[in-house]
Amino acid sequence: MMGGLIAIVDDEPDIVELVSIHLAKAGFKVRGFSDAAALLKFIDRGSPDLIILDLMLPDMDGFDICRRLKGEPRFASVPIIMLTAKGSETDRVVGLELGADDYVTKPFSARELVLRVKAVLRRRTEKEPARKITIGKDLTINPEKFEVLVSGKKVALTPSEFRILAFLASREGHVFSRGQILDHLWGHDKAVIDRTVDVHINNLREKLGKAAGHIKNVRGVGYKVGG
């Protein structure tokens, strides 16, 4: 999605400037913000194509911002890359649990960050199977509309959650390994931890509610839908 709008939220002006310069050179439009309030005011008028989010901001914790955005249907599909000095596995897992699409730790390479942005946007725009998929009597997946319905009620999923569900449902009853799921989402440019798939599956089950039982864990192998 070249030319897309990227929002950068970081209280360090040098980082905002550095990232902005590299993204602009790569053909993106960029808006920088020094705190959460400025970002929230901006996106209230329209959503960016992706948000690069620092976790330690002066007015709000980045995790709280991510939780808030992913909990609102109109923002849930906007990818978020967390950019932070918090590099522990626990922080990464928390970020993924909240719906972040990638997690980059400081210090970082601006060129690598641009590649991560391109990879996340590419995953977002890659076409899933076009046909509508119905699982059981209560779960419907419409890839063209990026829409999931449980008993006719729309469920807000993050891009990664939707892609996992659509991938599993594309071959009902087939067991996909964690490696296959990771390859489908991140390909060769994935920079994720082993628990990523399990974290997203847990989030999916929670959001699907009574339809969660369609996602089954095959011990020692991976996951499947139906069957």
KELUMDREN-855392 format. One record per residue: residue number from 1; x, y, z of N, C-alpha, C, O, CB in turn. Coordinates in pm, whole numbers, plus 50000, padded with zeros to 5 digits. Glycine has a CB too. Example, Ala and Ser with C-alpha at 12.3 -4.5 7.8 and 13.67 -1.06 7.14 Angstrom:
REM KELUMDREN-855392
{1 {51319 49431 50780} {51230 49550 50780} {51320 49670 50780} {51424 49668 50846} {51131 49553 50905}},
{2 {51285 49775 50708} {51367 49894 50714} {51290 50003 50787} {51341 50114 50804} {51408 49940 50572}},
//
This chain:
REM KELUMDREN-855392
{1 {50085 49882 50000} {50000 50000 50000} {50089 50124 50000} {50093 50200 50097} {49904 50000 50123}},
{2 {50160 50141 49889} {50248 50257 49878} {50166 50384 49874} {50060 50389 49812} {50338 50246 49753}},
{3 {50216 50487 49941} {50143 50612 49948} {50045 50615 50063} {49978 50717 50084} {50071 50636 49819}},
{4 {50035 50506 50138} {49945 50501 50252} {49990 50596 50361} {50104 50642 50363} {49936 50360 50306}},
{5 {49898 50626 50452} {49926 50719 50562} {49969 50643 50687} {49896 50557 50736} {49803 50806 50592}},
{6 {50087 50676 50738} {50141 50613 50858} {50142 50715 50972} {50195 50825 50957} {50284 50557 50832}},
{7 {50085 50679 51084} {50088 50764 51203} {50197 50714 51297} {50203 50595 51329} {49949 50765 51275}},
{8 {50285 50805 51340} {50393 50770 51432} {50368 50841 51564} {50349 50962 51568} {50533 50810 51373}},
{9 {50368 50765 51673} {50343 50823 51805} {50463 50793 51895} {50484 50679 51935} {50212 50767 51867}},
{10 {50540 50896 51926} {50659 50881 52011} {50692 51016 52071} {50685 51118 52003} {50781 50825 51929}},
{11 {50727 51018 52199} {50755 51145 52266} {50898 51193 52244} {50939 51296 52298} {50728 51133 52413}},
{12 {50976 51116 52164} {51111 51159 52130} {51110 51217 51989} {51099 51141 51892} {51212 51041 52141}},
{13 {51122 51349 51974} {51115 51414 51842} {51216 51358 51742} {51186 51349 51623} {51137 51562 51856}},
{14 {51335 51322 51789} {51437 51269 51698} {51391 51139 51632} {51418 51116 51514} {51567 51245 51773}},
{15 {51323 51054 51709} {51275 50927 51655} {51163 50952 51554} {51161 50890 51447} {51225 50835 51767}},
{16 {51071 51042 51588} {50963 51075 51495} {51020 51127 51363} {50974 51089 51255} {50867 51179 51557}},
{17 {51121 51214 51374} {51181 51271 51254} {51254 51164 51173} {51239 51159 51051} {51277 51382 51291}},
{18 {51332 51079 51239} {51408 50974 51171} {51315 50880 51096} {51335 50852 50977} {51493 50896 51271}},
{19 {51214 50832 51165} {51121 50737 51103} {51043 50804 50990} {51019 50744 50886} {51023 50679 51209}},
{20 {51003 50928 51012} {50927 51002 50910} {51007 51017 50781} {50953 50999 50672} {50887 51141 50963}},
{21 {51135 51050 50795} {51220 51069 50678} {51230 50939 50597} {51216 50941 50475} {51360 51116 50720}},
{22 {51254 50829 50665} {51270 50701 50595} {51139 50654 50532} {51139 50599 50422} {51323 50594 50691}},
{23 {51027 50675 50601} {50898 50636 50544} {50863 50722 50424} {50811 50672 50324} {50788 50646 50651}},
{24 {50892 50850 50434} {50864 50941 50322} {50947 50902 50199} {50897 50906 50086} {50894 51088 50361}},
{25 {51074 50864 50222} {51159 50820 50111} {51103 50694 50046} {51124 50669 49927} {51302 50795 50159}},
{26 {51032 50614 50127} {50975 50488 50075} {50839 50512 50009} {50775 50418 49962} {50961 50386 50189}},
{27 {50795 50638 50006} {50671 50670 49936} {50546 50681 50020} {50436 50690 49967} {50648 50569 49835}},
{28 {50564 50681 50154} {50448 50690 50242} {50420 50835 50284} {50510 50919 50286} {50470 50604 50366}},
{29 {50296 50862 50317} {50261 50986 50383} {50273 50963 50533} {50243 50854 50582} {50116 51033 50344}},
{30 {50317 51065 50606} {50347 51045 50748} {50288 51158 50832} {50293 51275 50792} {50498 51035 50771}},
{31 {50234 51122 50947} {50194 51220 51047} {50255 51178 51180} {50239 51064 51222} {50038 51233 51058}},
{32 {50325 51271 51247} {50390 51241 51373} {50316 51303 51490} {50261 51412 51478} {50532 51289 51372}},
{33 {50316 51233 51603} {50249 51281 51724} {50337 51251 51846} {50405 51148 51851} {50110 51214 51740}},
{34 {50335 51342 51942} {50420 51326 52061} {50347 51266 52179} {50411 51232 52279} {50476 51459 52100}},
{35 {50216 51252 52170} {50141 51192 52280} {50014 51126 52229} {49976 51141 52113} {50107 51298 52386}},
{36 {49948 51052 52318} {49829 50977 52280} {49713 51069 52246} {49637 51041 52152} {49789 50884 52392}},
{37 {49698 51177 52320} {49585 51267 52298} {49583 51321 52155} {49478 51328 52092} {49589 51383 52396}},
{38 {49702 51358 52105} {49711 51412 51969} {49673 51306 51866} {49605 51336 51768} {49852 51466 51941}},
{39 {49718 51182 51888} {49683 51074 51796} {49533 51050 51795} {49472 51042 51689} {49757 50946 51834}},
{40 {49474 51038 51914} {49332 51007 51923} {49246 51117 51861} {49143 51089 51800} {49293 50986 52069}},
{41 {49289 51241 51878} {49217 51353 51817} {49224 51343 51665} {49126 51369 51595} {49274 51487 51865}},
{42 {49341 51304 51614} {49361 51293 51469} {49277 51181 51410} {49207 51201 51311} {49509 51270 51438}},
{43 {49284 51061 51470} {49216 50946 51410} {49065 50954 51428} {48991 50882 51362} {49268 50816 51471}},
{44 {49019 51042 51515} {48875 51060 51529} {48815 51116 51400} {48695 51103 51374} {48844 51153 51647}},
{45 {48902 51180 51318} {48856 51237 51191} {48880 51143 51073} {48831 51167 50963} {48927 51370 51166}},
{46 {48956 51036 51095} {48983 50941 50989} {49099 50850 51026} {49193 50894 51093} {49014 51015 50858}},
{47 {49094 50724 50983} {49194 50626 51023} {49316 50627 50932} {49303 50635 50810} {49133 50487 51025}},
{48 {49436 50619 50991} {49557 50599 50909} {49561 50455 50860} {49480 50373 50903} {49686 50633 50989}},
{49 {49654 50425 50771} {49667 50288 50722} {49746 50200 50817} {49735 50077 50812} {49732 50287 50585}},
{50 {49826 50263 50903} {49905 50188 51001} {49953 50284 51108} {49975 50402 51081} {50026 50116 50933}},
{51 {49969 50234 51231} {50016 50316 51342} {50144 50255 51398} {50148 50136 51430} {49907 50327 51453}},
{52 {50249 50337 51411} {50371 50298 51482} {50361 50360 51620} {50358 50482 51633} {50503 50344 51405}},
{53 {50357 50276 51722} {50318 50322 51856} {50425 50295 51960} {50464 50180 51984} {50189 50255 51897}},
{54 {50474 50402 52023} {50564 50389 52138} {50481 50346 52258} {50365 50387 52271} {50642 50523 52166}},
{55 {50538 50266 52346} {50462 50220 52463} {50470 50317 52580} {50378 50323 52661} {50512 50086 52507}},
{56 {50579 50391 52589} {50597 50480 52704} {50575 50625 52662} {50668 50695 52623} {50738 50463 52766}},
{57 {50450 50668 52670} {50412 50803 52633} {50378 50884 52758} {50345 50826 52862} {50292 50801 52536}},
{58 {50384 51017 52751} {50365 51098 52871} {50223 51097 52928} {50204 51119 53047} {50403 51238 52841}},
{59 {50123 51071 52843} {49985 51083 52891} {49907 50952 52895} {49801 50947 52956} {49912 51180 52806}},
{60 {49957 50848 52831} {49884 50722 52830} {49979 50609 52794} {50067 50625 52709} {49765 50726 52732}},
{61 {49961 50495 52857} {50043 50378 52827} {50007 50325 52688} {49889 50316 52652} {50024 50269 52935}},
{62 {50110 50289 52611} {50086 50239 52476} {50000 50115 52472} {49920 50097 52379} {50216 50211 52410}},
{63 {50015 50027 52572} {49931 49909 52578} {49783 49948 52588} {49697 49886 52526} {49971 49821 52697}},
{64 {49755 50052 52669} {49617 50097 52685} {49561 50154 52555} {49444 50135 52522} {49608 50202 52797}},
{65 {49647 50225 52480} {49604 50280 52352} {49569 50167 52256} {49466 50170 52188} {49712 50370 52291}},
{66 {49657 50067 52250} {49634 49952 52162} {49506 49881 52200} {49426 49846 52113} {49753 49855 52167}},
{67 {49486 49858 52329} {49364 49792 52377} {49240 49871 52336} {49140 49814 52292} {49368 49775 52529}},
{68 {49248 50001 52351} {49134 50088 52317} {49102 50083 52168} {48986 50069 52129} {49163 50232 52360}},
{69 {49204 50094 52084} {49182 50096 51940} {49133 49961 51888} {49042 49956 51805} {49310 50136 51868}},
{70 {49192 49854 51937} {49152 49721 51890} {49014 49682 51942} {48952 49589 51890} {49255 49618 51933}},
{71 {48967 49753 52044} {48834 49724 52097} {48723 49800 52027} {48606 49775 52053} {48830 49757 52243}},
{72 {48758 49892 51937} {48658 49968 51863} {48652 49917 51720} {48753 49916 51650} {48691 50120 51865}},
{73 {48534 49873 51675} {48521 49814 51540} {48580 49899 51428} {48637 49843 51334} {48377 49790 51511}},
{74 {48567 50031 51434} {48616 50113 51323} {48768 50121 51318} {48823 50158 51214} {48558 50252 51332}},
{75 {48837 50088 51428} {48983 50093 51431} {49047 49955 51442} {49169 49943 51428} {49028 50178 51545}},
{76 {48968 49851 51467} {49023 49718 51494} {49110 49665 51381} {49204 49590 51404} {48911 49620 51522}},
{77 {49078 49704 51257} {49152 49651 51143} {49275 49734 51107} {49348 49700 51014} {49062 49643 51024}},
{78 {49299 49845 51180} {49417 49927 51155} {49539 49859 51218} {49543 49842 51339} {49398 50071 51211}},
{79 {49639 49821 51138} {49757 49754 51194} {49835 49846 51288} {49844 49966 51267} {49848 49705 51082}},
{80 {49892 49786 51393} {49975 49859 51489} {50110 49789 51503} {50117 49669 51529} {49904 49869 51626}},
{81 {50217 49866 51486} {50351 49817 51515} {50399 49887 51641} {50409 50010 51645} {50450 49843 51395}},
{82 {50428 49811 51744} {50477 49869 51868} {50626 49893 51857} {50702 49804 51818} {50445 49778 51989}},
{83 {50670 50015 51892} {50811 50053 51887} {50850 50098 52026} {50804 50202 52073} {50837 50167 51781}},
{84 {50935 50021 52093} {50956 50046 52235} {51090 49994 52286} {51154 49908 52224} {50845 49985 52313}},
{85 {51130 50048 52399} {51251 50000 52466} {51220 49877 52552} {51311 49811 52601} {51313 50110 52553}},
{86 {51091 49847 52569} {51052 49730 52647} {51068 49606 52559} {50985 49580 52472} {50905 49744 52698}},
{87 {51173 49531 52582} {51204 49421 52492} {51189 49282 52551} {51231 49185 52489} {51341 49436 52444}},
{88 {51129 49270 52669} {51117 49138 52730} {51012 49055 52658} {50923 49109 52592} {51082 49151 52879}},
{89 {51022 48924 52672} {50924 48835 52609} {50785 48862 52663} {50687 48854 52589} {50962 48688 52632}},
{90 {50775 48894 52792} {50644 48924 52852} {50578 49043 52784} {50459 49039 52752} {50658 48951 53003}},
{91 {50657 49149 52760} {50602 49267 52694} {50558 49234 52552} {50453 49280 52506} {50706 49381 52692}},
{92 {50637 49154 52482} {50601 49115 52346} {50470 49037 52346} {50382 49063 52263} {50713 49031 52283}},
{93 {50457 48943 52437} {50335 48861 52444} {50215 48949 52476} {50109 48933 52416} {50350 48750 52549}},
{94 {50230 49041 52570} {50120 49132 52605} {50079 49212 52482} {49960 49227 52455} {50161 49227 52722}},
{95 {50177 49264 52409} {50148 49341 52289} {50070 49260 52187} {49973 49309 52129} {50276 49391 52227}},
{96 {50111 49135 52165} {50043 49048 52070} {49902 49013 52120} {49808 49005 52041} {50124 48920 52047}},
{97 {49889 48992 52250} {49758 48960 52307} {49660 49075 52285} {49540 49053 52269} {49771 48930 52456}},
{98 {49712 49197 52284} {49626 49314 52265} {49596 49341 52118} {49517 49429 52086} {49690 49436 52326}},
{99 {49659 49265 52029} {49628 49278 51887} {49734 49346 51802} {49710 49371 51684} {49504 49350 51873}},
{100 {49851 49377 51861} {49958 49439 51781} {50000 49344 51669} {50000 49222 51687} {50079 49475 51869}},
{101 {50035 49401 51554} {50072 49320 51438} {50222 49295 51429} {50266 49203 51359} {50025 49386 51311}},
{102 {50302 49375 51499} {50446 49354 51503} {50500 49431 51624} {50432 49516 51681} {50514 49402 51369}},
{103 {50623 49399 51662} {50681 49453 51784} {50830 49477 51758} {50906 49382 51738} {50659 49357 51906}},
{104 {50871 49603 51757} {51010 49640 51728} {51071 49706 51851} {51012 49797 51908} {51019 49735 51604}},
{105 {51189 49659 51891} {51251 49713 52012} {51359 49816 51977} {51427 49806 51875} {51312 49601 52095}},
{106 {51373 49915 52065} {51477 50016 52054} {51604 49964 52121} {51594 49892 52220} {51432 50151 52117}},
{107 {51723 49998 52070} {51748 50073 51946} {51710 49989 51825} {51708 49866 51832} {51896 50114 51936}},
{108 {51678 50055 51714} {51627 49985 51598} {51688 50044 51471} {51742 50154 51471} {51474 49992 51593}},
{109 {51677 49967 51364} {51720 50014 51232} {51599 50076 51162} {51496 50010 51145} {51781 49897 51148}},
{110 {51611 50202 51121} {51500 50269 51052} {51465 50196 50923} {51348 50186 50886} {51535 50416 51023}},
{111 {51567 50145 50854} {51541 50072 50729} {51464 49945 50756} {51372 49910 50681} {51673 50039 50658}},
{112 {51500 49875 50864} {51427 49753 50898} {51283 49785 50935} {51192 49711 50899} {51497 49678 51014}},
{113 {51262 49895 51007} {51127 49935 51045} {51041 49960 50921} {50925 49921 50917} {51131 50060 51135}},
{114 {51099 50025 50821} {51025 50049 50696} {50988 49916 50632} {50877 49901 50581} {51110 50136 50598}},
{115 {51079 49820 50634} {51049 49688 50578} {50937 49620 50656} {50851 49553 50598} {51176 49599 50580}},
{116 {50937 49638 50789} {50830 49582 50871} {50696 49645 50835} {50594 49576 50826} {50860 49602 51020}},
{117 {50696 49777 50815} {50574 49848 50776} {50521 49792 50645} {50402 49762 50632} {50601 50000 50762}},
{118 {50610 49777 50547} {50568 49724 50416} {50514 49582 50430} {50415 49546 50365} {50687 49726 50318}},
{119 {50579 49501 50514} {50536 49362 50532} {50397 49355 50595} {50313 49275 50553} {50637 49285 50617}},
{120 {50374 49438 50697} {50244 49437 50764} {50134 49482 50667} {50027 49422 50661} {50246 49528 50888}},
{121 {50161 49588 50592} {50061 49637 50496} {50039 49537 50384} {49927 49522 50334} {50105 49772 50438}},
{122 {50146 49468 50343} {50131 49367 50239} {50042 49254 50287} {49957 49205 50212} {50269 49314 50196}},
{123 {50061 49212 50410} {49977 49105 50466} {49832 49150 50472} {49740 49071 50452} {50026 49065 50605}},
{124 {49813 49278 50501} {49677 49329 50514} {49605 49330 50380} {49484 49307 50374} {49678 49470 50573}},
{125 {49679 49356 50272} {49616 49371 50141} {49617 49243 50058} {49550 49235 49955} {49684 49480 50064}},
{126 {49694 49142 50102} {49693 49016 50030} {49553 48957 50034} {49488 48958 50138} {49796 48917 50088}},
{127 {49509 48905 49922} {49372 48855 49914} {49360 48717 49977} {49439 48627 49949} {49326 48851 49769}},
{128 {49259 48703 50062} {49221 48574 50114} {49128 48509 50010} {49088 48576 49914} {49151 48586 50256}},
{129 {49093 48380 50026} {48996 48321 49936} {48870 48407 49929} {48818 48449 50032} {48961 48178 49980}},
{130 {48821 48434 49807} {48712 48530 49790} {48577 48476 49836} {48488 48554 49870} {48702 48572 49646}},
{131 {48561 48346 49837} {48430 48291 49868} {48394 48308 50015} {48480 48307 50103} {48426 48143 49830}},
{132 {48265 48324 50039} {48216 48331 50176} {48221 48191 50235} {48185 48094 50169} {48071 48390 50182}},
{133 {48265 48181 50360} {48281 48051 50425} {48184 48042 50542} {48179 48132 50626} {48428 48030 50472}},
{134 {48109 47933 50548} {48016 47910 50658} {48060 47785 50734} {48078 47678 50676} {47870 47894 50607}},
{135 {48078 47800 50863} {48118 47690 50950} {48004 47664 51049} {47967 47751 51127} {48252 47721 51025}},
{136 {47948 47542 51044} {47836 47511 51132} {47716 47599 51099} {47696 47639 50985} {47877 47529 51278}},
{137 {47637 47628 51201} {47517 47709 51182} {47535 47853 51228} {47445 47936 51211} {47402 47647 51254}},
{138 {47652 47883 51289} {47661 48014 51353} {47782 48098 51313} {47790 48214 51354} {47664 47995 51499}},
{139 {47876 48044 51234} {47997 48119 51201} {48008 48142 51051} {48008 48047 50972} {48122 48044 51253}},
{140 {48016 48269 51011} {48030 48305 50871} {48150 48396 50853} {48167 48493 50927} {47901 48374 50819}},
{141 {48234 48366 50754} {48354 48444 50726} {48343 48497 50583} {48329 48419 50489} {48484 48359 50745}},
{142 {48349 48628 50568} {48340 48690 50436} {48471 48764 50408} {48487 48880 50448} {48218 48788 50428}},
{143 {48567 48698 50339} {48698 48760 50314} {48691 48890 50236} {48771 48980 50261} {48785 48664 50241}},
{144 {48598 48901 50140} {48590 49022 50059} {48555 49145 50143} {48602 49255 50115} {48488 49004 49948}},
{145 {48473 49125 50243} {48431 49236 50329} {48513 49244 50457} {48490 49333 50540} {48284 49223 50363}},
{146 {48608 49152 50474} {48687 49145 50598} {48591 49137 50716} {48602 49214 50812} {48783 49268 50611}},
{147 {48496 49043 50708} {48386 49040 50803} {48366 48900 50859} {48369 48801 50786} {48257 49089 50738}},
{148 {48345 48893 50990} {48312 48767 51057} {48182 48787 51134} {48167 48883 51209} {48428 48721 51151}},
{149 {48090 48694 51114} {47961 48701 51182} {47941 48577 51267} {47968 48465 51223} {47845 48715 51079}},
{150 {47895 48598 51389} {47856 48487 51478} {47707 48502 51505} {47663 48597 51570} {47940 48487 51612}},
{151 {47631 48407 51454} {47484 48414 51464} {47430 48546 51410} {47338 48605 51467} {47439 48395 51610}},
{152 {47489 48592 51300} {47444 48714 51235} {47498 48842 51293} {47469 48950 51241} {47299 48719 51238}},
{153 {47575 48834 51402} {47630 48954 51466} {47777 48969 51431} {47855 48874 51446} {47611 48948 51620}},
{154 {47816 49088 51385} {47954 49112 51343} {48050 49108 51462} {48021 49160 51570} {47964 49246 51271}},
{155 {48166 49046 51439} {48271 49037 51540} {48392 49114 51491} {48439 49091 51379} {48308 48888 51571}},
{156 {48444 49205 51572} {48561 49285 51534} {48689 49208 51562} {48719 49175 51677} {48562 49420 51609}},
{157 {48765 49178 51455} {48892 49107 51469} {49005 49194 51419} {48984 49281 51334} {48889 48973 51394}},
{158 {49125 49171 51471} {49244 49238 51418} {49280 49172 51285} {49232 49062 51256} {49363 49231 51519}},
{159 {49364 49237 51202} {49403 49175 51075} {49464 49036 51092} {49432 48945 51015} {49502 49264 51003}},
{160 {49551 49019 51190} {49615 48889 51210} {49514 48784 51253} {49520 48670 51206} {49727 48900 51314}},
{161 {49422 48820 51341} {49320 48724 51385} {49232 48681 51269} {49200 48563 51255} {49235 48785 51496}},
{162 {49193 48778 51186} {49107 48746 51072} {49180 48652 50976} {49122 48554 50928} {49063 48874 51000}},
{163 {49305 48682 50947} {49380 48601 50851} {49400 48458 50903} {49395 48363 50825} {49516 48665 50821}},
{164 {49421 48442 51032} {49434 48307 51088} {49303 48232 51075} {49301 48117 51031} {49477 48314 51236}},
{165 {49193 48296 51112} {49063 48230 51104} {49027 48194 50960} {48982 48082 50934} {48954 48319 51164}},
{166 {49048 48287 50868} {49016 48260 50727} {49104 48148 50672} {49059 48065 50593} {49034 48387 50643}},
{167 {49231 48145 50715} {49324 48042 50669} {49280 47904 50719} {49277 47809 50641} {49466 48073 50718}},
{168 {49248 47894 50847} {49204 47766 50902} {49073 47721 50837} {49055 47603 50807} {49187 47777 51053}},
{169 {48982 47816 50817} {48850 47782 50762} {48853 47752 50613} {48759 47694 50559} {48753 47896 50788}},
{170 {48962 47790 50545} {48971 47766 50400} {48973 47617 50367} {48938 47577 50256} {49096 47834 50343}},
{171 {49015 47535 50465} {49015 47389 50447} {48958 47328 50574} {49031 47284 50662} {49160 47333 50416}},
{172 {48826 47327 50582} {48759 47280 50703} {48801 47136 50736} {48797 47048 50650} {48607 47288 50687}},
{173 {48841 47116 50861} {48882 46984 50906} {49029 46954 50888} {49080 46858 50945} {48803 46881 50836}},
{174 {49100 47036 50809} {49244 47014 50787} {49322 47072 50904} {49293 47182 50952} {49290 47079 50652}},
{175 {49421 46998 50950} {49503 47044 51061} {49625 47120 51008} {49703 47066 50931} {49547 46925 51150}},
{176 {49639 47245 51051} {49754 47327 51013} {49850 47336 51131} {49808 47359 51245} {49709 47469 50968}},
{177 {49978 47316 51103} {50078 47330 51209} {50099 47477 51242} {50062 47565 51164} {50211 47265 51166}},
{178 {50158 47503 51358} {50189 47642 51394} {50283 47705 51291} {50270 47822 51258} {50252 47649 51534}},
{179 {50376 47625 51241} {50469 47676 51141} {50399 47718 51014} {50432 47820 50955} {50573 47571 51109}},
{180 {50300 47639 50970} {50224 47674 50850} {50145 47803 50871} {50137 47887 50781} {50129 47559 50811}},
{181 {50088 47817 50988} {50011 47938 51019} {50103 48060 51021} {50068 48165 50968} {49937 47924 51153}},
{182 {50220 48046 51083} {50315 48156 51088} {50362 48193 50948} {50373 48311 50915} {50435 48118 51176}},
{183 {50389 48092 50866} {50434 48120 50729} {50327 48193 50649} {50357 48281 50569} {50473 47990 50658}},
{184 {50201 48156 50672} {50091 48223 50602} {50081 48369 50641} {50055 48455 50557} {49958 48152 50630}},
{185 {50102 48397 50769} {50089 48535 50817} {50213 48618 50788} {50202 48731 50739} {50061 48537 50965}},
{186 {50330 48563 50819} {50451 48645 50814} {50551 48605 50706} {50642 48682 50676} {50518 48639 50945}},
{187 {50536 48488 50648} {50629 48448 50543} {50772 48444 50595} {50795 48415 50712} {50619 48543 50424}},
{188 {50867 48473 50507} {51008 48465 50544} {51053 48587 50624} {51162 48585 50681} {51093 48452 50420}},
{189 {50969 48694 50630} {51011 48812 50704} {50951 48814 50844} {50949 48919 50908} {50970 48937 50629}},
{190 {50903 48701 50892} {50847 48698 51026} {50957 48714 51129} {51066 48658 51117} {50769 48568 51049}},
{191 {50927 48792 51231} {51020 48811 51344} {50937 48801 51470} {50918 48898 51543} {51096 48949 51335}},
{192 {50887 48681 51494} {50791 48661 51603} {50838 48547 51691} {50931 48473 51657} {50650 48632 51547}},
{193 {50773 48534 51805} {50808 48430 51900} {50714 48312 51885} {50608 48324 51823} {50804 48484 52043}},
{194 {50751 48198 51942} {50677 48074 51923} {50533 48082 51972} {50444 48015 51919} {50747 47962 51992}},
{195 {50509 48164 52074} {50375 48169 52134} {50277 48253 52053} {50160 48261 52089} {50384 48224 52274}},
{196 {50322 48316 51945} {50237 48408 51870} {50106 48344 51826} {49999 48401 51847} {50312 48459 51749}},
{197 {50113 48225 51765} {49992 48160 51716} {49897 48131 51831} {49777 48158 51820} {50027 48030 51642}},
{198 {49947 48076 51940} {49861 48043 52054} {49794 48168 52110} {49677 48164 52149} {49943 47974 52163}},
{199 {49868 48279 52115} {49812 48404 52166} {49695 48448 52078} {49589 48484 52129} {49920 48513 52172}},
{200 {49715 48447 51946} {49609 48490 51855} {49490 48395 51858} {49375 48439 51850} {49664 48500 51712}},
{201 {49515 48266 51870} {49405 48169 51878} {49323 48194 52004} {49200 48192 51999} {49459 48023 51877}},
{202 {49389 48218 52116} {49316 48246 52241} {49230 48371 52226} {49115 48373 52271} {49415 48265 52358}},
{203 {49285 48475 52162} {49208 48597 52140} {49088 48570 52049} {48977 48619 52073} {49296 48706 52078}},
{204 {49111 48491 51945} {49003 48456 51853} {48890 48385 51925} {48773 48421 51909} {49056 48368 51740}},
{205 {48923 48287 52005} {48821 48210 52077} {48741 48300 52170} {48619 48286 52181} {48885 48097 52156}},
{206 {48809 48391 52236} {48739 48482 52327} {48641 48571 52251} {48529 48593 52297} {48841 48569 52405}},
{207 {48684 48621 52135} {48597 48711 52058} {48483 48637 51989} {48376 48694 51970} {48679 48784 51955}},
{208 {48506 48511 51951} {48402 48435 51882} {48293 48386 51976} {48185 48347 51931} {48462 48317 51811}},
{209 {48319 48389 52105} {48217 48351 52202} {48167 48210 52182} {48245 48115 52187} {48101 48447 52195}},
{210 {48036 48195 52160} {47977 48061 52149} {48024 47985 52026} {48004 47864 52017} {47827 48072 52146}},
{211 {48086 48056 51930} {48138 47989 51811} {48284 47946 51828} {48344 47892 51736} {48126 48080 51689}},
{212 {48340 47971 51946} {48482 47942 51970} {48514 47793 51954} {48627 47757 51919} {48522 47987 52110}},
{213 {48415 47709 51978} {48438 47565 51972} {48472 47513 51833} {48519 47400 51818} {48318 47493 52022}},
{214 {48449 47595 51731} {48484 47552 51595} {48635 47545 51575} {48682 47473 51487} {48423 47648 51493}},
{215 {48712 47620 51656} {48858 47615 51648} {48908 47508 51744} {48889 47518 51865} {48922 47754 51681}},
{216 {48970 47407 51690} {49012 47293 51772} {49164 47280 51773} {49230 47300 51672} {48949 47163 51720}},
{217 {49216 47247 51890} {49360 47224 51906} {49388 47075 51891} {49328 46993 51960} {49409 47276 52045}},
{218 {49477 47041 51800} {49520 46902 51784} {49655 46890 51852} {49757 46936 51800} {49526 46860 51632}},
{219 {49656 46828 51966} {49775 46825 52051} {49898 46776 51976} {49897 46671 51911} {49749 46737 52171}},
{220 {50006 46854 51987} {50132 46816 51926} {50140 46844 51777} {50244 46820 51715} {50156 46673 51950}},
{221 {50030 46895 51717} {50030 46918 51573} {50000 47065 51543} {50084 47135 51487} {49928 46826 51504}},
{222 {49880 47111 51579} {49844 47249 51548} {49696 47274 51570} {49640 47233 51672} {49881 47283 51404}},
{223 {49632 47341 51474} {49493 47379 51489} {49413 47350 51363} {49468 47341 51253} {49483 47527 51524}},
{224 {49282 47334 51381} {49191 47317 51268} {49058 47383 51300} {49028 47412 51416} {49171 47166 51235}},
{225 {48979 47406 51198} {48843 47457 51214} {48746 47350 51165} {48758 47300 51053} {48823 47592 51136}},
{226 {48651 47315 51250} {48551 47216 51213} {48609 47077 51204} {48719 47050 51254} {48488 47253 51081}},
{227 {48535 46991 51142} {48582 46853 51127} {48571 46777 51255} {48606 46659 51260} {48724 46850 51078}},
//
